[in-house]
């Protein structure tokens, strides 16, 4: 019975990795669409939302089945409940990739008013944080999860620089305000991606230690 349960946990991990790969691909494509102003690629990302939602439901069903059909110990409960929390953040990450893509379509026929290199840089760090969070969950690597949390400062710094640059542009020419706001929104979505990656990492630490944000749960 325990062997079957362990196999189910491995299957759960594999599904979580698959969902992580889906949202990573969505972020990568949305970022590439932003850099190249490729509206068709952005629309492709927008069409992928159902796949992420379906995977979330599939993982949720697997978690509930494990909880109802087996007798998990505390360590197992932490792993299953962590997976349930993580898929919520992964689904929201997927939503933000859609949000970014929608703005890319809106801006696709406009020349960018500023050098936007900091935004793809934010995307790169955020994607790495998401990948590392999932790796940390599968490998039960607390140090890797803590590294993800510390990486959030890089994204915050890039966002602050992007915001200040755009504000300076608008101060010099108020007519640039509309696109500056859209670009700032895109940067904000990437900052939120990193925040969700931090959430993932915090739940990974909980799955290992039973402690989440200084509160012992299991």
C-alpha positions in Angstrom: 0.0 0.0 0.0 2.8 2.4 0.9 4.6 1.7 -2.4 1.5 2.6 -4.3 1.2 5.8 -2.3 4.8 6.7 -3.0 4.2 6.1 -6.7 1.3 8.5 -6.5 3.4 11.1 -4.9 6.0 10.7 -7.7 3.2 11.1 -10.2 2.0 14.2 -8.4 5.6 15.7 -8.6 5.8 14.9 -12.3 2.5 16.7 -12.9 3.7 19.7 -10.9 6.8 19.8 -13.0 4.7 19.7 -16.2 2.5 22.6 -15.0 5.7 24.5 -14.1 7.0 23.9 -17.6 3.8 25.2 -19.1 3.9 28.5 -17.3 7.6 28.9 -18.0 6.9 28.4 -21.7 4.1 31.0 -21.5 6.4 33.5 -19.8 9.2 32.8 -22.3 6.9 33.3 -25.3 5.2 36.4 -23.8 8.6 37.9 -23.2 9.8 37.1 -26.7 6.6 38.6 -28.1 7.2 41.7 -26.1 10.8 42.1 -27.2 10.0 41.5 -30.9 6.5 43.1 -30.8 5.1 39.8 -32.3 1.4 40.0 -31.9 0.8 36.5 -33.3 3.1 34.9 -30.7 1.3 37.0 -28.0 -2.0 35.6 -29.2 -0.6 32.1 -29.1 0.2 32.6 -25.4 -3.3 33.9 -24.8 -4.8 30.7 -26.3 -2.7 28.5 -23.9 -4.6 29.5 -20.8 -7.0 26.6 -20.9 -4.1 24.1 -20.8 -2.8 25.5 -17.6 -6.2 25.6 -16.0 -6.8 22.0 -17.0 -3.5 20.9 -15.5 -4.4 22.7 -12.3 -7.7 20.8 -12.0 -5.9 17.6 -12.8 -3.3 18.1 -10.0 -6.0 19.2 -7.6 -8.0 16.0 -8.2 -4.9 13.9 -7.7 -4.2 15.6 -4.4 -7.8 15.2 -3.1 -7.7 11.5 -4.1 -4.5 11.0 -2.2 -6.0 12.7 0.9 -9.2 10.7 0.7 -8.0 7.2 -0.3 -4.8 6.9 1.7 -3.7 7.6 5.3 -0.9 10.0 4.8 1.5 10.9 7.7 2.4 14.5 8.6 5.2 14.6 6.0 2.9 13.4 3.3 0.2 15.9 4.3 2.7 18.7 4.0 3.7 17.6 0.6 0.2 17.3 -0.7 -1.0 20.5 0.8 2.0 22.3 -0.6 1.2 21.0 -4.0 -2.3 22.4 -3.7 -0.9 25.8 -2.7 1.7 25.8 -5.4 -0.7 25.1 -8.3 -2.7 28.2 -7.2 0.4 30.3 -7.7 1.3 28.6 -10.9 -2.1 29.3 -12.3 -1.8 32.9 -11.4 1.6 33.0 -13.1 -0.1 31.7 -16.2 -2.7 34.4 -15.9 0.0 37.1 -15.7 1.6 35.7 -18.9 -1.8 36.2 -20.5 -2.0 39.8 -19.1 1.4 40.6 -20.5 0.5 39.2 -23.9 -2.7 41.2 -24.1 -0.6 44.4 -23.6 1.9 43.2 -26.2 -0.9 43.0 -28.7 -2.0 46.5 -27.8 1.5 47.9 -28.2 2.5 45.8 -31.2 2.1 48.6 -33.7 3.8 51.3 -31.6 7.5 52.1 -31.4 8.6 51.7 -27.8 9.3 55.1 -26.2 12.2 53.8 -24.1 14.9 51.1 -23.9 13.0 48.2 -22.4 15.9 45.8 -21.7 15.2 45.8 -18.0 11.8 44.2 -18.5 13.1 41.0 -20.2 15.8 40.9 -17.5 13.1 40.8 -14.9 11.4 38.0 -16.9 14.7 36.0 -16.9 15.1 36.2 -13.2 11.4 35.4 -12.5 11.5 32.3 -14.7 14.6 31.1 -13.0 13.0 31.6 -9.6 9.9 29.6 -10.7 12.0 26.7 -12.1 14.1 26.6 -8.9 11.1 26.6 -6.7 9.7 23.5 -8.4 13.1 21.9 -8.3 13.4 22.6 -4.6 10.0 21.0 -4.0 10.8 17.8 -5.9 14.3 17.6 -4.4 13.2 18.8 -0.9 16.0 21.3 -1.1 15.4 24.0 1.6 18.6 25.9 0.6 17.4 26.3 -3.0 14.0 27.5 -1.8 15.7 30.1 0.3 17.9 31.2 -2.6 14.7 31.8 -4.6 13.4 34.1 -1.9 16.6 36.1 -1.9 16.5 36.5 -5.7 13.3 38.6 -5.4 15.5 41.7 -4.6 16.9 41.6 -8.1 13.5 41.8 -9.7 12.5 44.6 -7.3 15.5 46.6 -8.2 14.9 46.2 -12.0 11.3 47.2 -11.5 12.2 50.3 -9.5 14.7 51.3 -12.3 12.1 50.7 -15.0 9.5 52.7 -13.1 11.9 55.6 -12.5 12.9 55.7 -16.1 9.3 55.8 -17.3 8.4 58.5 -14.8 11.3 60.6 -16.1 10.1 60.2 -19.7 6.6 61.3 -18.8 7.9 64.3 -17.0 9.8 65.3 -20.1 6.8 64.7 -22.4 3.3 64.1 -21.1 2.2 62.8 -24.4 4.2 59.6 -23.7 2.1 58.9 -20.6 -0.3 56.3 -22.1 2.4 53.9 -23.4 4.5 54.6 -20.3 1.6 53.3 -18.2 1.3 50.2 -20.4 5.0 49.4 -20.1 4.9 50.0 -16.4 2.0 47.5 -16.2 4.0 44.9 -18.0 6.9 45.5 -15.6 4.5 45.2 -12.7 3.2 41.8 -14.0 6.8 40.5 -14.0 7.3 41.7 -10.5 4.2 39.8 -9.5 5.6 36.7 -11.2 8.6 36.9 -8.9 6.3 37.4 -5.9 4.5 34.2 -6.8 7.8 32.4 -7.1 8.6 33.6 -3.6 5.2 32.1 -2.5 6.2 28.8 -4.1 9.5 28.8 -2.3 7.9 29.6 1.0 5.5 26.7 0.6 8.4 24.4 -0.3 10.1 25.3 3.0 6.8 24.5 4.7 6.7 21.1 3.0 10.2 20.3 4.4 10.0 21.9 7.9 6.3 22.2 8.7 6.8 25.9 9.3 5.4 28.7 7.1 6.3 32.3 7.8 7.4 31.5 11.4 4.2 29.7 12.1 4.3 25.9 12.8 1.4 24.1 11.1 2.2 20.4 10.8 
